[in-house]
Amino acid sequence: QAQLQESGGGLVQAGGSLRLSCAASGRTFSAYAMGWFRQAPGSEREFVAGISRSGSRTDYTDSVKGRFTISRDNAKNTMYLQMNSLKPEDTAVYYCAAARTIYTSYSREADDYGYWGQGTPVTVSS
């Protein structure tokens, strides 16, 4: 059974930075595409960024392009989300997710991910 655990969330002022980590266990981490999603209070869960199995390809939602960077270290079974120039509208619980199967590419659709972490809260104050 795959397990994902996020860390690195917290309270930061607007314009600040945070780095989220997602540690994976229980499966061959490098065989699965991964992604970050977020859910703000009263909103649906939304895609933030995705990364291919090797890390060579990435995708971002428009609102974070140029500010967030997704990466992974397959030797450490860990994925990261570097968040710079944070804005109050980035406030949300951030979730990491692993693709449903080894054949599933990174995707913007939550249904393509079969394994989820518990989430880490990020609060950006103005």
C-alpha positions as CSV (number, residue, x, y, z in Angstrom):
1,Q,0.0,0.0,0.0
2,A,1.5,3.3,-1.0
3,Q,1.9,6.0,1.6
4,L,2.5,9.7,1.0
5,Q,3.4,12.2,3.6
6,E,3.6,15.9,3.0
7,S,5.6,18.4,5.1
8,G,6.8,21.9,5.0
9,G,3.6,23.9,5.2
10,G,3.1,26.8,7.5
11,L,2.3,30.5,7.8
12,V,4.2,33.0,5.6
13,Q,3.8,36.6,4.6
14,A,2.9,37.6,1.1
15,G,6.0,37.5,-1.1
16,G,7.6,34.8,1.0
17,S,8.6,31.3,0.1
18,L,8.0,27.8,1.3
19,R,9.2,24.4,0.1
20,L,6.8,21.5,0.5
21,S,8.1,17.9,0.5
22,C,6.2,14.7,-0.2
23,A,7.9,11.5,1.1
24,A,6.7,8.3,-0.5
25,S,6.9,4.7,0.8
26,G,5.5,1.3,0.0
27,R,5.9,1.4,-3.8
28,T,8.4,2.0,-6.5
29,F,8.3,5.8,-6.4
30,S,10.1,6.3,-9.7
31,A,7.6,4.3,-11.6
32,Y,4.7,6.7,-11.0
33,A,3.9,10.2,-12.2
34,M,3.2,12.6,-9.3
35,G,1.3,15.8,-8.7
36,W,0.4,18.5,-6.2
37,F,-3.1,19.7,-5.6
38,R,-4.6,22.2,-3.2
39,Q,-7.9,22.9,-1.7
40,A,-8.9,26.3,-0.2
41,P,-11.8,26.6,2.3
42,G,-15.1,26.4,0.5
43,S,-13.4,25.5,-2.8
44,E,-12.9,22.3,-4.8
45,R,-9.5,20.6,-4.9
46,E,-7.5,22.0,-7.8
47,F,-4.4,20.9,-9.7
48,V,-1.2,22.9,-9.0
49,A,1.6,21.0,-10.7
50,G,2.5,17.6,-12.1
51,I,5.7,15.8,-12.9
52,S,6.6,12.8,-15.0
53,R,8.2,9.7,-13.7
54,S,11.7,10.8,-14.5
55,G,11.1,14.4,-13.6
56,S,12.0,15.6,-17.1
57,R,8.5,16.9,-17.8
58,T,6.4,19.2,-15.7
59,D,3.1,21.0,-15.9
60,Y,1.7,23.9,-13.9
61,T,-1.6,25.6,-13.5
62,D,-1.5,29.1,-14.9
63,S,-1.8,30.9,-11.6
64,V,1.5,29.5,-10.3
65,K,3.6,29.5,-13.4
66,G,6.9,31.3,-12.8
67,R,6.4,31.2,-9.0
68,F,6.3,27.5,-8.2
69,T,8.7,24.7,-9.2
70,I,7.9,21.0,-8.9
71,S,10.7,18.5,-8.7
72,R,11.5,15.0,-7.5
73,D,14.4,13.0,-6.2
74,N,13.8,9.4,-7.1
75,A,16.8,8.2,-5.1
76,K,15.2,9.7,-2.0
77,N,11.6,8.8,-2.9
78,T,10.7,12.4,-2.4
79,M,8.9,15.1,-4.4
80,Y,9.1,18.8,-3.8
81,L,7.1,22.0,-4.5
82,Q,9.2,25.2,-4.2
83,M,6.8,28.1,-3.8
84,N,8.1,31.6,-4.2
85,S,6.4,35.0,-4.3
86,L,3.5,33.6,-2.4
87,K,0.2,35.4,-2.5
88,P,-2.8,35.3,-0.1
89,E,-4.8,33.4,-2.8
90,D,-2.3,30.5,-2.5
91,T,-3.7,29.8,1.0
92,A,-4.9,26.2,1.0
93,V,-4.2,22.7,2.1
94,Y,-1.7,21.2,-0.3
95,Y,-1.8,17.5,-1.2
96,C,0.6,15.4,-3.0
97,A,-0.6,12.5,-5.1
98,A,0.7,9.6,-7.0
99,A,-0.7,8.4,-10.3
100,R,-3.2,5.6,-10.2
101,T,-1.0,3.2,-12.3
102,I,2.5,3.1,-13.7
103,Y,0.9,3.7,-17.2
104,T,-0.8,6.9,-16.1
105,S,1.0,10.1,-17.2
106,Y,1.0,13.2,-15.0
107,S,-2.3,14.8,-15.3
108,R,-4.4,17.7,-14.2
109,E,-7.3,15.4,-13.3
110,A,-7.6,14.3,-9.7
111,D,-9.2,11.1,-10.8
112,D,-5.9,10.0,-12.5
113,Y,-4.3,9.9,-9.1
114,G,-4.8,6.9,-6.9
115,Y,-2.8,7.7,-3.8
116,W,-3.0,10.8,-1.7
117,G,-1.3,12.3,1.3
118,Q,-3.0,13.8,4.3
119,G,-2.2,17.4,3.2
120,T,-0.2,20.2,4.7
121,P,-1.7,23.6,5.3
122,V,-0.2,26.8,3.8
123,T,-1.4,30.2,5.0
124,V,-0.2,33.3,3.3
125,S,-0.9,36.5,5.1
126,S,-1.3,39.9,3.4
